[in-house]
Amino acid sequence: MEDTNKLEQQRHEKLARIKELGVDPYGQRLDGVESAGQLHSKAVDIPEGGKADDGQIAIAAGRIVLLRDIGRLIFITLRDCSGTVQIGISKKVIGEQWPLAKLLELGDIISASGQLGRTKTGEVTIWAENITMLSKSLLQPPEKFHGLADVDIRYRQRYVDLWANPEVMELFKKRSDIIADIRQFLRERTFFEVETPMMQTVAGGAAAKPFITHHNSLNMDLFLRIAPELFLKRLLVGGMDKVFEINRNFRNEGLSRRHNPEFTMLELYQAYADYNIMMELAEEMICQLVEKYCEGSKIEFNEMEVDFSRPWRRAKYADLLKEHSGCDIDDIKAVRQKAKEIGFEQKDMDDAVVINKLFEATVEENLINPTFVIDYPAKLCPLTKCKKDEPEYAERFELFIGKMELANAYTELNDPAVQEKNFQLQLAGQDETMATMDADFVNALKYGMPPAGGLGIGIDRLVMILTGAASIRDVILFPLLKQK
């Protein structure tokens, strides 16, 4: 700590000296800046040891990540969002600005302008004729600038992680591109992007514990949404036949490598469709993303090889339960006995819930390649249409990839009488904060909602798979962490 304080004090002393030179250490607006990537593209035809022959001045700006002072010449590497570029500063050329150049340190943000060229070793370089201080760094960057290694510090100080670890910057740029591609995919298929409330009077659309907040002016409790489903379906009633939303959901549950209480979901609905169309849509979209962002149809994810070759497997829930647990779904006695052997506490637990707990424990760990698990027990799916020939099963699927649930989809229930009954059954036994039925949604259904298919895909988990990230925290810029 003493060394850290000493280094920070030295930086404050340099800050004072910069001010004594009459230089604003925190800069002003800067026009004409080109990214490192653009400068590298412009320098393609410049020979080694040469300069651009167009006579134009290049301007770069970024953070100093490497500094070599060799007397009357200083070489600096600047990093921006697109990469790095070298700045060559000569005492002879820079003249009166040389005292400022000698005060520069790792972590400072500067700009440099001058002729673009290449060194004899081929390094793209701006030979500085002018330098500008844009922001003085008062804290020491990670040791030797080999990157920020401590995982906890990386998550807590993402503002350092992004420039100290270039691969992290690339991951989040890729996340942004993936979301843009998803939007384009859906817009090309005439889906309309919408925004629905984040604060809701009724916590609905999924079985999860909500975060509760209070609106002072209205003196009423509200819930941060656990899902946008019921509002998106209202839009189907209103005549929007294809809608989607990419936004945050909030669930007051635990933290893990796969769970963050605040997470990003894609949720979409298509009138006159069903869960089979949702399977086709999900498979086509994800395969397009794999083709663009991965090398081939087989990828490595968490030490597993995942094969995205089409067509993807479609397997019934009951068949998978039998295959991996050895229990017939209709033999509840055998199911409960197996659950007991595994160690599940079953007191006051409904049969359907016990079945699903056993499914999660015995089946999901075996679903590595993309698998649509179809036809869930109807009791688990209060918002889903039942199969006409097998009413005990619902037209629902969950998509598993790499032992991880990635998507959930239904053939949507649109009968208001059945929906109201299902809500009442679902609410029985829940605590008071959740024991409220969304009567307005039932009312909307009474006006008539077209038959539809609905699909939800976890964006964070999808990015994990496409980038090979081991933890959901690696793909969320500012994940929730325990207080220190």
C-alpha positions in Angstrom: 0.0 0.0 0.0 2.9 2.3 0.8 4.4 1.8 -2.7 1.0 2.4 -4.2 0.6 5.7 -2.3 4.1 6.7 -3.3 3.4 6.1 -7.0 0.2 8.0 -6.9 1.9 10.9 -5.1 4.5 11.0 -7.9 1.8 11.2 -10.5 0.2 14.1 -8.6 3.6 15.8 -8.7 3.8 15.4 -12.5 0.2 16.7 -12.7 1.4 19.9 -11.0 4.4 20.2 -13.3 2.2 19.8 -16.4 0.0 22.6 -15.1 3.1 24.7 -14.5 3.9 24.3 -18.2 0.5 26.0 -18.9 -0.9 22.8 -20.2 -4.5 21.8 -19.4 -4.0 18.2 -18.2 -7.6 17.3 -19.0 -7.9 18.5 -22.6 -10.6 19.9 -24.8 -12.6 18.8 -27.9 -10.4 17.2 -30.5 -11.4 17.0 -34.2 -10.1 14.9 -37.0 -9.0 11.9 -34.9 -8.6 8.6 -36.8 -8.7 5.2 -35.1 -5.7 3.0 -34.9 -7.4 0.6 -37.3 -8.0 3.4 -39.9 -4.3 4.4 -39.6 -3.1 0.9 -40.2 -5.3 0.7 -43.3 -4.0 4.0 -44.6 -0.4 2.8 -44.1 -0.7 -0.4 -46.1 1.2 0.9 -49.1 3.9 2.8 -47.1 7.3 1.1 -47.5 9.4 0.2 -44.4 11.3 3.2 -43.3 9.1 5.5 -45.4 6.4 8.1 -44.9 3.1 8.8 -46.6 3.7 10.8 -49.7 0.4 12.6 -49.7 1.8 15.1 -47.1 -1.4 14.8 -45.0 -1.2 15.1 -41.2 -2.5 12.1 -39.3 -4.1 12.5 -35.8 -4.3 9.7 -33.3 -5.7 9.7 -29.7 -5.7 7.0 -27.0 -4.2 5.7 -23.8 -0.4 5.2 -23.5 0.1 1.5 -23.0 3.8 1.4 -23.7 6.5 4.0 -23.4 10.2 3.8 -24.3 12.3 6.8 -23.5 15.7 6.6 -25.3 17.1 10.0 -24.6 16.3 12.4 -27.4 13.6 10.1 -28.8 10.5 8.7 -27.2 8.4 5.9 -28.6 4.8 5.6 -27.3 2.2 3.0 -28.1 -1.4 4.4 -28.0 -4.4 2.1 -27.6 -7.9 2.9 -28.6 -11.0 0.8 -29.2 -9.7 -0.5 -32.5 -6.2 -1.4 -31.5 -2.8 0.3 -31.1 -0.6 2.7 -33.1 3.0 3.9 -32.4 3.9 7.5 -31.9 7.5 8.6 -32.4 8.4 11.8 -30.6 11.8 13.5 -31.4 13.2 16.3 -29.3 14.4 18.0 -32.5 11.0 18.0 -34.1 8.7 18.6 -31.1 10.7 21.5 -29.9 8.9 23.5 -27.1 6.7 20.5 -26.3 9.6 18.3 -25.3 9.2 19.1 -21.5 5.6 17.9 -21.8 6.7 14.7 -23.6 9.1 13.9 -20.8 6.3 14.1 -18.3 4.1 11.5 -20.0 3.4 8.2 -18.2 1.7 4.9 -18.8 -2.0 5.3 -18.6 -2.1 9.0 -19.7 -4.5 9.8 -22.6 -3.0 12.0 -25.3 -3.2 12.8 -28.9 -0.4 13.2 -31.4 -0.4 14.6 -34.9 2.2 14.3 -37.7 3.2 12.4 -40.8 2.2 8.8 -41.0 4.9 6.3 -41.8 6.6 3.0 -41.0 9.8 2.3 -39.1 12.5 0.2 -40.6 10.9 -2.8 -38.9 7.6 -2.0 -40.4 5.8 -0.5 -37.4 3.1 1.9 -38.3 4.1 5.2 -36.7 3.0 8.8 -36.5 6.1 11.0 -36.4 4.7 13.6 -33.9 4.9 17.3 -34.8 2.4 18.1 -32.0 1.2 16.4 -28.8 -1.8 17.2 -26.7 -2.6 16.2 -23.2 -6.2 14.9 -23.0 -6.4 13.3 -19.5 -3.7 12.7 -16.9 -3.8 9.3 -15.3 -3.3 9.5 -11.5 -3.3 5.8 -10.8 -0.7 3.3 -11.8 -1.8 0.9 -14.6 -1.4 -2.9 -14.2 2.1 -4.1 -13.7 4.2 -4.0 -16.9 1.0 -3.6 -18.8 0.7 -7.4 -19.3 -2.9 -7.1 -18.5 -5.2 -7.1 -15.4 -5.2 -10.7 -14.2 -7.1 -10.7 -11.0 -10.6 -11.9 -12.0 -12.4 -10.1 -9.1 -10.6 -6.8 -9.9 -11.3 -7.2 -13.6 -15.1 -7.4 -12.9 -15.1 -4.6 -10.4 -12.8 -2.3 -12.5 -14.1 -3.0 -16.0 -12.9 0.5 -16.9 -9.3 -0.8 -16.5 -10.0 -4.3 -17.8 -11.1 -3.0 -21.2 -7.8 -1.3 -22.0 -5.5 -3.5 -20.0 -6.8 -6.7 -21.7 -7.4 -6.1 -25.5 -9.2 -9.5 -25.8 -11.8 -8.2 -23.4 -12.5 -5.2 -25.6 -12.8 -7.5 -28.6 -15.3 -9.7 -26.7 -17.6 -6.8 -25.9 -17.3 -5.4 -29.5 -18.3 -8.8 -30.7 -21.3 -8.8 -28.2 -22.4 -5.5 -29.7 -22.1 -6.9 -33.3 -24.0 -10.1 -32.3 -27.0 -8.1 -31.0 -26.9 -5.9 -34.1 -27.0 -9.0 -36.3 -30.0 -10.4 -34.3 -31.9 -7.2 -34.8 -31.1 -7.3 -38.5 -32.1 -10.9 -38.8 -35.5 -10.2 -37.3 -36.1 -6.9 -39.1 -35.5 -8.7 -42.4 -38.3 -11.0 -41.4 -40.6 -8.1 -40.7 -40.5 -8.2 -36.9 -41.2 -4.9 -35.2 -38.9 -3.9 -32.3 -40.8 -2.5 -29.3 -40.1 -1.5 -25.7 -42.3 -2.6 -22.8 -42.4 -1.5 -19.1 -39.5 -2.4 -16.8 -41.6 -1.5 -13.8 -44.8 -3.5 -13.6 -47.7 -3.6 -11.2 -47.9 -7.4 -11.4 -44.9 -9.7 -11.6 -45.8 -12.0 -14.4 -44.6 -13.8 -17.5 -42.3 -16.3 -15.7 -42.0 -18.2 -12.4 -39.3 -16.3 -10.6 -38.9 -14.1 -7.5 -39.0 -10.4 -8.4 -37.3 -7.3 -7.1 -39.7 -5.0 -5.4 -39.5 -1.2 -5.5 -41.8 1.6 -4.4 -43.2 4.6 -6.3 -43.4 7.5 -3.9 -45.8 9.8 -5.8 -48.3 7.0 -6.4 -47.6 5.3 -3.1 -47.5 1.9 -4.7 -45.2 -1.0 -4.9 -43.9 -2.0 -8.3 -41.9 -5.0 -9.6 -38.8 -4.9 -11.8 -40.0 -7.1 -14.6 -39.1 -10.8 -14.6 -40.2 -11.0 -18.2 -41.8 -8.8 -20.9 -44.1 -11.7 -22.1 -47.5 -10.4 -21.0 -47.0 -7.0 -22.4 -45.7 -8.3 -25.7 -48.7 -10.5 -26.0 -50.9 -7.5 -25.5 -49.3 -6.1 -28.6 -50.5 -9.2 -30.5 -54.0 -8.4 -29.4 -53.5 -4.8 -30.6 -52.6 -6.0 -34.1 -48.8 -6.1 -34.1 -48.3 -9.5 -35.7 -44.5 -9.8 -35.2 -42.8 -8.1 -32.3 -39.6 -8.5 -30.5 -37.7 -6.8 -27.6 -34.1 -7.1 -26.5 -33.8 -5.7 -23.0 -33.2 -6.4 -19.4 -35.0 -8.8 -17.1 -34.5 -8.9 -13.3 -34.8 -11.9 -11.1 -34.1 -11.9 -7.4 -32.2 -15.1 -7.3 -28.7 -16.4 -6.9 -25.4 -15.7 -8.6 -23.4 -18.3 -10.5 -21.4 -18.8 -13.7 -24.6 -18.9 -15.6 -26.8 -16.5 -13.6 -26.8 -12.8 -13.0 -29.9 -11.2 -11.4 -29.9 -8.6 -14.2 -29.7 -10.1 -17.6 -30.5 -9.5 -21.3 -33.2 -11.4 -23.1 -34.5 -11.5 -26.6 -38.2 -12.2 -26.6 -40.3 -12.3 -29.7 -43.9 -13.3 -30.7 -45.3 -14.2 -34.1 -49.0 -14.3 -34.8 -50.3 -17.4 -36.6 -47.2 -19.4 -35.7 -46.5 -22.2 -33.2 -43.5 -23.7 -31.4 -42.4 -25.6 -34.5 -41.9 -22.3 -36.3 -40.1 -20.9 -33.3 -37.7 -23.9 -33.5 -37.0 -23.2 -37.1 -36.4 -19.5 -36.4 -34.1 -20.1 -33.5 -32.0 -22.8 -35.3 -31.6 -20.6 -38.4 -30.6 -17.5 -36.5 -28.1 -19.2 -34.2 -26.6 -21.1 -37.0 -26.1 -17.9 -39.0 -24.3 -16.4 -35.9 -22.1 -19.5 -35.5 -21.2 -19.3 -39.2 -20.2 -15.6 -38.8 -18.4 -15.6 -35.4 -17.0 -19.2 -35.1 -14.6 -21.2 -37.1 -16.8 -24.0 -38.5 -19.8 -25.7 -37.2 -17.9 -27.4 -34.3 -16.8 -25.1 -31.5 -15.1 -25.5 -28.2 -17.1 -24.4 -25.2 -16.2 -25.0 -21.5 -14.0 -28.0 -22.6 -16.8 -29.5 -24.7 -17.0 -29.8 -28.4 -20.4 -28.6 -29.5 -21.6 -29.5 -33.0 -24.0 -27.1 -34.6 -24.6 -29.1 -37.8 -28.2 -29.0 -38.9 -30.8 -30.4 -38.4 -30.7 -30.1 -34.6 -32.1 -32.9 -32.4 -35.7 -32.7 -31.3 -36.4 -34.9 -28.3 -39.5 -35.3 -26.1 -39.2 -34.4 -22.5 -40.6 -37.7 -21.3 -38.3 -39.7 -23.5 -35.2 -37.9 -22.3 -36.3 -38.4 -18.7 -36.7 -42.1 -19.3 -33.3 -42.3 -21.1 -31.3 -40.5 -18.4 -33.1 -41.2 -15.1 -34.5 -44.6 -15.9 -38.0 -43.4 -14.7 -41.2 -43.4 -16.6 -42.8 -39.9 -16.4 -46.2 -41.5 -15.4 -44.7 -43.6 -12.6 -44.6 -40.8 -10.0 -43.7 -43.3 -7.3 -40.5 -44.3 -9.1 -39.8 -40.6 -9.9 -40.1 -39.6 -6.2 -37.9 -42.5 -5.2 -35.2 -41.6 -7.7 -35.4 -37.9 -6.6 -35.0 -39.1 -3.0 -31.9 -41.1 -3.9 -30.4 -38.0 -5.5 -31.1 -36.0 -2.4 -34.1 -33.8 -3.2 -36.3 -32.5 -0.4 -39.8 -33.2 -1.7 -42.0 -32.1 1.2 -45.1 -30.3 0.0 -43.8 -30.4 -3.6 -46.2 -31.0 -6.5 -45.6 -34.1 -8.6 -44.9 -32.0 -11.7 -42.2 -30.0 -9.8 -40.5 -33.2 -8.6 -40.5 -34.5 -12.1 -38.9 -31.3 -13.4 -36.3 -31.3 -10.6 -35.3 -34.9 -11.5 -35.2 -33.8 -15.2 -32.8 -30.9 -14.4 -30.6 -33.2 -12.3 -30.3 -36.2 -14.7 -30.9 -34.9 -18.2 -29.5 -31.4 -18.7 -25.9 -32.4 -18.1 -26.1 -34.7 -21.1 -27.4 -32.1 -23.6 -24.2 -30.9 -25.2 -25.1 -30.5 -28.9 -28.0 -28.2 -29.7 -31.2 -30.1 -28.5 -34.8 -28.9 -28.6 -36.5 -30.5 -25.6 -40.1 -30.6 -26.6 -43.5 -31.3 -25.1 -43.2 -30.4 -21.4 -45.7 -31.5 -18.8 -48.7 -29.1 -19.1 -48.7 -28.4 -15.3 -45.3 -26.6 -15.7 -46.6 -24.4 -18.5 -49.4 -22.1 -17.5 -49.0 -19.8 -20.5 -48.8 -22.5 -23.1 -51.3 -24.4 -25.4 -51.7 -28.1 -24.7 -51.3 -30.7 -27.4 -54.7 -31.6 -28.8 -54.0 -35.3 -28.9 -52.1 -35.4 -25.5 -53.5 -32.6 -23.3 -51.3 -33.6 -20.4 -48.3 -32.1 -22.4 -47.8 -28.6 -23.6 -46.4 -27.3 -26.9 -43.3 -25.9 -25.3 -39.6 -26.4 -26.0 -36.4 -25.5 -24.3 -33.2 -25.3 -26.3 -30.1 -26.7 -24.6 -26.5 -26.1 -25.8 -23.4 -27.1 -23.9 -25.4 -28.4 -20.9 -27.0 -25.0 -20.6 -30.6 -23.8 -21.3 -30.4 -21.1 -23.9 -34.0 -20.6 -25.1 -37.6 -21.2 -24.1 -40.6 -21.2 -26.5 -44.3 -21.9 -26.6 -47.3 -22.2 -28.8 -49.0 -19.4 -26.9 -52.3 -20.0 -25.0 -54.9 -17.6 -26.2 -58.1 -19.0 -24.5 -59.0 -16.4 -21.8 -61.0 -18.9 -19.7 -58.2 -21.5 -19.6 -55.6 -18.7 -19.0 -57.5 -17.4 -16.0 -57.9 -20.9 -14.6 -54.2 -21.5 -15.0 -53.3 -18.3 -13.3 -55.4 -19.2 -10.3 -53.7 -22.6 -10.1 -50.3 -21.0 -10.4 -50.9 -18.5 -7.7 -52.2 -21.0 -5.2 -49.7 -21.3 -2.3 -47.5 -18.4 -3.4 -46.5 -15.6 -1.0 -48.6 -12.4 -0.9 -46.1 -10.4 -2.9 -46.8 -12.7 -5.9 -50.3 -13.8 -5.3 -51.9 -11.3 -7.8 -53.3 -12.3 -11.1 -52.8 -10.1 -14.1 -56.5 -9.5 -14.7 -55.8 -6.9 -17.4 -54.0 -9.5 -19.4 -56.9 -11.9 -19.2 -59.1 -9.0 -20.2 -56.9 -8.4 -23.2 -57.3 -12.0 -24.2 -61.1 -11.6 -24.1 -60.8 -9.2 -27.0 -59.0 -11.9 -28.9 -55.3 -12.8 -29.3 -54.4 -14.6 -32.5 -52.8 -18.0 -32.3 -49.0 -17.4 -31.9 -45.6 -18.7 -31.3 -43.3 -17.1 -28.7 -39.6 -17.4 -28.2 -37.1 -16.2 -25.5 -33.3 -16.4 -25.9 -30.8 -15.5 -23.2 -28.5 -13.0 -25.0 -25.7 -13.3 -22.3 -25.6 -17.1 -22.6 -25.7 -16.9 -26.4 -22.7 -14.6 -26.3 -20.9 -17.0 -23.9 -21.3 -19.8 -26.4 -20.3 -17.7 -29.4 -17.2 -16.3 -27.7 -16.2 -19.3 -25.6 -16.6 -17.4 -22.3 -16.6 -19.6 -19.2 -18.7 -17.3 -17.0 -21.7 -15.0 -17.6 -19.7 -12.3 -15.8 -17.2 -12.4 -18.7 -19.9 -11.2 -21.1 -21.7 -8.6 -18.9 -19.8 -5.3 -18.7 -20.8 -4.6 -15.1 -22.0 -7.9 -13.4 -23.4 -7.8 -9.9 -20.8 -8.7 -7.3 -20.8 -9.1 -3.6 -19.7 -6.0 -1.7 -16.1 -6.1 -0.6 
